[in-house]
Amino acid sequence: MKLDQFLKWQGWVATGGEAKLRIRDGQVQVNGSVESRRGRQLMAGDRVELGGESATVPENPQAGP
């Protein structure tokens, strides 16, 4: 799953455009580092943070948050 899709899937952003802006503005971290690539491919176990929220990418992200 790509980073922008994960943010939408978690319900942290409403649209892909909002995800793009938040990623571009350096508001998103993956595994403790700021990530600027919205198309970054996430792997199970990756930790994503945005605005005080954090979540770990599950083995099967299609199952729901």
N, C-alpha and C positions, 0 to 999 in steps of 0.2 A: 504494500500500500504506500502511496506517495504521501509526503508530509502534508500537503494542502488538503488532500482527501481525508487524512487522519484528523485534522483539526475540525473539519466539517462533521465527520463521523462521530467525534466526541461531543459535538454540539457547542464547541467553543467559539465558532464563527458561523455566520448564517450563509455566507456565499463564498465562492472561490475567489472573488475579487477581494473580499475582506481578508481571507487567508493570505493572499498575495501581498497585501499592504502590510499586514502584521509581520510576515516573514521578512519582507524587504526592510522594514523599520527596525529589525534586530530584536523583536519582542519574543521570538521563539528559540528555545534551546532544545537540543537533542543530545542526550547523554552528557549534560553539563556544559556544552559549548553552543554559542550562538550559531544558528544555521540560517543561511541566506538563500538556500536553493529550495524553492517550493516543490520541485520535482524529486527531491531526495527520496530515494527508496528506503523505507523503514523496514527493519527486520524485527522478528519476535524478540522481545526483551529490551528493545530500545526504550528509553525514558524520554518523554516529550513534556516540556513545560511551557506554559503561556499564562501570563497574568495571575500568578499565584496558584494556578491549577497544575497538576502533574498527572500523568498517566503512563503506564507501561504498555507497549504494543503487545497484544496477546498472540498466541499461536495461530488462532483463526479469527481475524478481525471481522469477518462477515457475520459472526454470531451476534454482534451488537455490543455496545459499551457496558 
